Amino acid sequence: MAFANFKINSVSENPTKTVIKARNFKMIIDEPENLGGTNDGATPVEYLLAALAGCLNVVGHLVAKEMGFELKKMEINIDGDLNPAKFMGKPSKDRTGFVQINVSINTETDADEETLKQWLNKIEERCPVSDNLQHPTFIKFNISKL
């Protein structure tokens, strides 16, 4: 199967606010006021957690359909723990990103517990965002002047 390519474009409106265009959609990333932002949008790490929830939702429904059970409703709650020290320029032995992400999925379904365990394993295996968070992904940086 051929690779699919996904793209976004972004523009910095100020030191904390970034406006992103993804296809025909606009997203705003910002920091809360207590971190010097204007609080016009979620933070980058909140968007990361949101991306995980969105991916788990799509894959969860897809896999449920493939497995032949009805998934009437899914609630996904995610939180993550990170030490902001390195981000703030302070020394820390902790990594800059999340040290742990906790995912809680609550379902309204006709599936039994064993089926749900199999379902969850398949979701974890097939969610691209989860895969990117759990495994190193090469990032190639380029820089140029406007």
C-alpha positions as CSV (number, residue, x, y, z in Angstrom):
1,M,0.0,0.0,0.0
2,A,1.3,3.5,-0.8
3,F,2.2,5.9,1.9
4,A,-0.3,8.7,2.8
5,N,1.1,12.1,3.3
6,F,-0.4,14.5,5.8
7,K,0.5,18.2,5.9
8,I,-0.1,21.3,8.1
9,N,1.1,24.8,7.7
10,S,1.5,27.2,10.6
11,V,2.2,30.8,11.3
12,S,3.4,32.3,14.6
13,E,1.1,35.2,15.6
14,N,3.1,36.0,18.7
15,P,5.6,34.2,21.0
16,T,3.0,31.8,22.3
17,K,0.3,31.7,19.7
18,T,0.5,29.6,16.6
19,V,-2.3,29.4,13.9
20,I,-2.3,26.1,12.1
21,K,-4.0,25.2,8.8
22,A,-4.8,21.5,8.2
23,R,-6.6,21.1,4.9
24,N,-9.6,23.5,5.3
25,F,-9.4,23.6,9.1
26,K,-7.9,26.2,11.4
27,M,-6.5,25.3,14.8
28,I,-5.0,27.7,17.4
29,I,-2.3,26.6,19.8
30,D,-1.5,29.0,22.6
31,E,-0.3,29.0,26.2
32,P,-2.4,29.9,29.2
33,E,-2.0,33.4,30.6
34,N,0.0,32.1,33.6
35,L,2.7,30.9,31.1
36,G,2.7,34.2,29.2
37,G,0.1,33.3,26.6
38,T,-3.2,34.8,25.5
39,N,-5.1,31.6,26.3
40,D,-6.7,31.6,22.7
41,G,-6.3,27.9,22.3
42,A,-5.1,24.6,23.8
43,T,-1.4,24.1,24.5
44,P,0.7,21.9,22.2
45,V,0.8,19.1,24.7
46,E,-3.0,19.3,25.1
47,Y,-3.3,19.0,21.3
48,L,-1.0,16.0,21.4
49,L,-3.3,14.3,23.9
50,A,-6.4,15.3,21.9
51,A,-4.8,13.8,18.8
52,L,-4.4,10.5,20.6
53,A,-8.0,10.6,21.7
54,G,-9.2,11.3,18.2
55,C,-7.1,8.5,16.8
56,L,-8.3,6.0,19.4
57,N,-11.9,7.0,18.7
58,V,-11.6,6.4,14.9
59,V,-9.6,3.2,15.2
60,G,-11.9,2.0,18.1
61,H,-15.0,2.3,16.0
62,L,-13.3,0.8,12.9
63,V,-12.1,-2.3,14.9
64,A,-15.4,-2.8,16.6
65,K,-17.1,-2.9,13.2
66,E,-14.6,-5.4,11.9
67,M,-15.0,-7.5,15.1
68,G,-18.8,-7.5,14.6
69,F,-20.0,-5.7,17.8
70,E,-21.9,-2.5,18.4
71,L,-20.0,0.3,19.9
72,K,-22.8,2.7,20.9
73,K,-20.6,5.2,22.8
74,M,-16.9,5.8,23.7
75,E,-15.6,8.2,26.3
76,I,-11.8,8.7,26.2
77,N,-10.1,10.5,29.1
78,I,-6.4,11.1,28.8
79,D,-3.9,12.8,31.1
80,G,-0.1,12.9,31.0
81,D,2.7,13.7,33.4
82,L,5.6,15.8,32.4
83,N,8.2,17.8,34.2
84,P,8.3,21.3,32.6
85,A,11.9,22.0,33.9
86,K,13.7,21.5,30.6
87,F,11.1,23.4,28.7
88,M,11.7,26.3,31.1
89,G,15.5,26.0,30.6
90,K,16.2,24.5,33.9
91,P,18.3,21.3,34.5
92,S,16.4,18.1,35.0
93,K,17.1,14.4,34.7
94,D,13.6,13.9,33.4
95,R,12.9,14.0,29.7
96,T,11.2,17.1,28.2
97,G,8.1,15.2,27.1
98,F,5.5,13.1,28.9
99,V,7.0,10.5,31.2
100,Q,3.6,8.7,31.2
101,I,0.3,9.1,29.4
102,N,-2.8,7.5,31.0
103,V,-5.7,6.5,28.8
104,S,-9.1,5.6,30.2
105,I,-11.7,4.3,27.7
106,N,-15.3,3.9,28.8
107,T,-17.6,2.1,26.4
108,E,-21.3,1.5,26.0
109,T,-21.4,-1.7,24.0
110,D,-22.8,-5.2,23.7
111,A,-19.3,-6.8,23.7
112,D,-18.2,-9.0,26.6
113,E,-15.0,-8.4,28.6
114,E,-12.8,-10.8,26.6
115,T,-13.9,-9.2,23.4
116,L,-13.1,-5.8,24.8
117,K,-9.6,-6.9,25.8
118,Q,-9.0,-8.2,22.2
119,W,-10.5,-5.0,20.8
120,L,-8.2,-2.8,23.0
121,N,-5.1,-4.8,21.9
122,K,-6.0,-4.2,18.3
123,I,-6.6,-0.5,18.8
124,E,-3.2,-0.1,20.5
125,E,-1.6,-1.9,17.6
126,R,-3.3,0.0,14.9
127,C,-3.6,3.7,16.1
128,P,-0.9,5.7,14.3
129,V,-0.8,8.4,17.0
130,S,-0.3,5.9,19.7
131,D,2.4,4.3,17.6
132,N,4.2,7.6,17.2
133,L,4.0,8.3,20.9
134,Q,5.3,4.8,21.9
135,H,8.1,4.5,19.4
136,P,10.9,6.9,18.2
137,T,10.0,8.6,15.0
138,F,12.7,10.3,12.9
139,I,12.1,14.1,12.5
140,K,14.1,15.9,9.9
141,F,14.5,19.6,10.5
142,N,15.2,22.2,7.9
143,I,15.6,26.0,8.3
144,S,15.5,28.9,5.9
145,K,14.9,32.6,6.1
146,L,11.6,34.2,4.9
